[in-house]
Amino acid sequence: MRSLLLLPLLWLACAPDLGTRDSLVTGTEVLTVRGEPPEVGAGQSAHFDLLVASPGGTVAPAALWGICTSPESLSDDEIVSSACVQGGGTQTVASGPSVDAMVPGNACSLFGPDPPPGGYRPRSPDTTGGYYQPIRAQVPHAGVAFGLERLTCDLANAPAAIAHQYATTYTLNRNPKLLPLTATVDGSTVALGAIPGGRHVVFEAAWNASSAETYVVFDLASQTLVSQREALRVSWYATDGVFDSDKTGRDSGDHATTTDDGWTAPSGATTVHLWIVLRDSRGGIDFASEEVHVTQ
């Protein structure tokens, strides 16, 4: 088991292979925490659910959910405060595979740009101008995982006219939407229920064209609002076989709505559980699971 912090940041580069690949599922682990909607204002509610993988497939555990209420102190250098990581500084919400939870009314003070209580510091936005409310999930047999719900906060350090323009033109984030996964071998489409053993398969993940949204960000240097477009990343996971890359995706300037990843199937007849997690650069998430039947 491992503690997992699920960040809304986009990393498209491949990491060096330092042992067991992140894409190989060998135990029960949380792959992502999803909020719907993925962005809310302080005092508003969202629905949170989990994608939990295991060697036997997707599971729906009775997680213990909590809302972090402890901001980062001056001595912390992490997105989630050490108090919340350790289980303190958290408001318990409920137990179950999913939960409806309200973001604290002072979330933009605790985790955003508004002046926080004494001994803490205002957050700096990420590159998309975003601030995030940490959501804690204690999952049986999988440890602790954190999701980050994007917060709608007032624009900080901006002239009044720009702040008003931002409030009237900023588009709230929506979760991206995955389309059905497809597979090819040697350029020919194959069914997920009949993947030939030992062969190199190319999986194609696709999403709706509206998944990559355009939004405005305040540029501090020019004191203007600039338009940006979301990048999209897919993380790949399976209980067997080997992916060419753990993560693939499209940057903000690439308008393609698909991404490919190669996968070498195991040589013997078996059933492989496969998961894909689609993330946009503002913290939106969608996911899907598949059973891949490998033939002899």
C-alpha positions in Angstrom: 0.0 0.0 0.0 1.1 3.6 -0.5 -0.1 7.0 0.4 -1.1 8.9 -2.7 -1.4 12.6 -3.4 -3.3 13.1 -6.6 -2.2 16.4 -8.2 -3.9 18.3 -11.0 -0.6 19.0 -12.7 0.4 17.8 -16.2 3.7 15.9 -16.6 4.0 14.5 -20.1 7.7 13.5 -19.9 8.5 9.8 -19.2 10.3 9.0 -16.0 13.3 6.7 -15.9 12.5 3.0 -15.0 13.7 2.6 -11.4 12.1 -0.7 -10.7 8.4 -1.7 -10.5 6.5 0.5 -12.9 3.7 2.8 -11.6 1.5 1.3 -14.2 1.7 -2.3 -12.8 -1.0 -3.0 -10.2 0.2 -5.6 -7.8 -1.9 -4.7 -4.7 -4.9 -2.7 -3.7 -4.3 1.0 -4.5 -6.1 4.2 -5.1 -5.6 5.4 -8.7 -7.5 8.7 -8.4 -10.0 10.7 -6.4 -12.6 12.5 -8.6 -14.8 15.5 -7.7 -18.0 16.3 -9.6 -18.0 19.1 -10.4 -14.2 19.4 -10.3 -14.4 23.1 -9.3 -16.6 24.8 -6.7 -16.8 27.9 -4.7 -16.3 28.1 -0.9 -19.4 26.8 0.9 -20.5 24.7 -2.1 -20.8 20.9 -2.3 -19.4 18.3 -4.7 -19.6 14.6 -5.1 -16.4 12.6 -4.6 -15.6 9.1 -5.7 -12.6 6.8 -5.9 -11.0 4.6 -8.5 -9.5 1.7 -6.5 -7.6 -1.0 -8.3 -6.6 -4.5 -7.2 -5.2 -7.6 -8.8 -8.8 -8.9 -9.0 -10.2 -5.8 -10.6 -11.9 -2.6 -9.5 -13.1 -2.5 -5.8 -15.5 -0.2 -4.0 -14.2 0.1 -0.5 -15.8 1.9 2.4 -13.3 4.7 2.6 -13.3 7.2 5.5 -13.6 10.7 4.0 -12.5 13.9 5.4 -12.1 17.6 4.4 -8.7 19.1 5.3 -9.2 22.2 7.4 -5.5 22.8 8.3 -3.7 25.1 5.9 0.0 24.9 5.1 2.1 26.4 7.8 5.2 28.5 7.2 7.3 25.4 7.9 5.5 23.2 5.4 6.5 23.0 1.8 3.8 20.6 0.6 0.4 21.1 -1.0 -1.3 19.1 1.8 -0.3 20.2 5.4 1.5 17.6 7.5 -1.4 17.8 10.0 -3.9 16.6 7.4 -1.5 13.9 6.1 -1.2 12.6 9.7 -5.0 12.6 10.2 -5.4 15.8 12.2 -6.6 19.1 10.9 -9.4 17.2 9.1 -13.2 17.3 9.4 -14.6 13.8 9.0 -17.5 13.6 6.5 -18.7 10.0 6.1 -17.7 6.5 5.2 -18.4 4.8 1.9 -17.1 4.4 -1.6 -18.3 7.9 -2.4 -19.4 11.0 -0.5 -21.1 14.3 -1.0 -19.1 17.0 0.9 -19.2 20.7 1.3 -16.1 22.8 0.9 -15.5 25.0 4.0 -16.9 28.6 3.7 -13.4 29.9 4.5 -11.6 27.6 2.0 -10.2 30.6 0.0 -8.6 31.8 3.2 -7.3 28.3 4.2 -6.1 27.2 0.8 -6.4 30.2 -1.5 -5.3 33.8 -1.9 -7.3 35.4 0.9 -5.5 36.3 4.1 -5.3 33.2 6.3 -5.4 32.9 10.1 -2.2 33.8 12.0 0.9 31.7 11.5 0.0 30.7 7.9 0.5 32.2 4.5 -1.7 32.8 1.5 -1.4 30.2 -1.3 0.2 31.0 -4.6 -1.8 29.8 -7.6 -0.5 27.1 -9.9 0.2 27.8 -13.6 -3.5 27.7 -14.4 -4.3 30.2 -11.7 -5.8 27.6 -9.5 -6.2 26.9 -5.8 -7.2 23.6 -4.3 -9.1 22.2 -1.3 -7.5 18.9 -0.2 -9.9 15.9 0.2 -8.6 13.0 2.4 -9.7 9.4 1.9 -8.5 6.6 4.2 -9.0 3.4 2.2 -8.8 -0.1 3.7 -5.8 -2.0 2.5 -4.7 0.9 0.4 -3.6 3.6 2.8 -4.4 7.3 2.5 -5.1 9.2 -0.7 -5.7 12.8 -1.4 -7.7 14.5 -4.1 -7.6 18.2 -4.8 -10.9 20.0 -5.5 -10.3 23.3 -7.5 -11.6 26.4 -5.7 -13.3 29.4 -7.3 -11.7 32.3 -5.4 -11.5 36.1 -6.1 -8.6 37.2 -8.1 -5.7 38.4 -6.0 -3.2 41.2 -6.6 -5.1 42.5 -9.6 -6.6 45.9 -10.4 -10.4 46.2 -9.6 -11.3 46.3 -13.3 -9.3 43.2 -14.1 -10.7 41.4 -11.1 -14.3 42.2 -12.3 -13.5 41.1 -15.8 -12.0 37.9 -14.5 -15.1 37.2 -12.4 -17.4 37.6 -15.4 -15.3 35.8 -18.0 -13.6 32.9 -16.2 -15.1 29.5 -17.2 -15.5 26.9 -14.3 -13.7 23.7 -15.0 -15.7 20.6 -16.0 -14.5 17.0 -16.0 -13.2 15.6 -19.3 -15.1 12.7 -20.9 -13.4 9.5 -22.0 -14.7 7.6 -25.1 -14.5 3.8 -25.4 -10.9 2.3 -25.5 -9.8 0.7 -28.8 -7.0 -1.7 -29.6 -5.0 -2.6 -32.7 -2.4 -5.3 -33.5 -0.3 -4.7 -36.6 -2.7 -2.0 -37.6 -5.8 -4.1 -37.4 -8.5 -3.5 -34.8 -8.9 -6.3 -32.3 -11.5 -6.9 -29.6 -10.5 -6.4 -26.0 -12.0 -9.9 -25.4 -9.5 -11.6 -27.7 -6.0 -10.1 -27.5 -3.3 -12.5 -28.8 -0.8 -13.5 -26.1 2.7 -12.1 -26.3 1.8 -9.5 -29.0 2.4 -5.8 -29.0 -0.9 -4.0 -28.8 -1.6 -0.3 -29.4 -4.3 1.0 -27.2 -6.0 4.3 -28.2 -7.7 6.4 -25.5 -10.0 9.1 -26.8 -12.1 12.0 -25.4 -14.7 14.5 -26.4 -13.5 17.5 -28.3 -14.9 19.7 -25.5 -12.8 18.1 -22.9 -9.9 20.5 -23.4 -11.4 23.8 -22.3 -10.2 27.3 -22.8 -10.1 29.7 -19.8 -8.5 33.0 -18.7 -5.5 33.4 -16.3 -4.3 36.7 -14.8 -0.7 37.5 -15.9 1.0 39.3 -13.1 3.8 40.7 -15.4 1.5 42.3 -18.0 -1.4 42.9 -15.6 -3.8 41.4 -18.1 -6.0 38.4 -18.6 -4.6 35.9 -21.0 -6.4 32.9 -22.6 -5.1 29.4 -22.0 -6.2 25.9 -23.2 -6.1 22.8 -21.1 -3.6 20.0 -21.7 -4.7 16.4 -21.2 -2.9 13.4 -19.7 -3.8 9.7 -19.6 -2.3 7.5 -16.9 -2.3 3.8 -17.8 -2.5 0.8 -15.3 -2.8 -2.9 -15.7 -2.4 -6.1 -13.6 -0.1 -7.7 -16.2 1.8 -7.0 -19.4 4.1 -4.0 -19.9 3.1 -0.5 -21.2 5.5 1.4 -23.4 4.8 4.5 -21.2 3.1 5.0 -17.9 1.6 8.3 -19.1 0.8 9.8 -22.5 -1.2 12.9 -23.5 -1.6 16.1 -25.5 -0.2 19.5 -24.5 -2.3 22.6 -24.6 -1.4 23.4 -28.2 -2.3 20.0 -29.6 -6.0 19.7 -30.6 -5.9 16.0 -31.2 -8.5 14.1 -29.2 -6.7 10.8 -28.8 -3.5 9.4 -27.3 -1.9 6.0 -28.0 0.1 3.7 -25.7 1.8 0.4 -26.6 1.3 -2.7 -24.4 3.0 -6.0 -24.6 0.5 -8.7 -23.6 1.5 -11.6 -21.4 2.3 -14.8 -23.3 -0.2 -17.1 -21.7 -4.0 -17.1 -21.7 -5.2 -14.9 -18.8 -7.6 -12.0 -17.9 -5.9 -8.7 -17.4 -7.6 -5.8 -15.6 -6.8 -2.4 -17.2 -7.5 1.1 -16.1 -7.1 4.5 -17.7 -7.3 7.9 -15.9 -7.8 11.1 -17.9 -6.8 14.4 -16.3 -6.9 17.9 -17.5 -4.5 20.6 -16.3 -7.1 22.2 -14.0 -7.8 19.1 -12.0 -10.7 17.6 -14.0 -10.8 13.8 -14.1 -12.5 10.9 -15.9 -11.6 7.2 -15.7 -12.5 3.8 -17.2 -11.8 0.2 -16.4 -11.6 -2.8 -18.8 -11.2 -6.5 -18.7 -8.7 -7.6 -21.4 -8.9 -11.3 -22.2 -5.5 -12.6 -23.5 -5.7 -15.7 -25.7 -3.0 -18.5 -25.9 
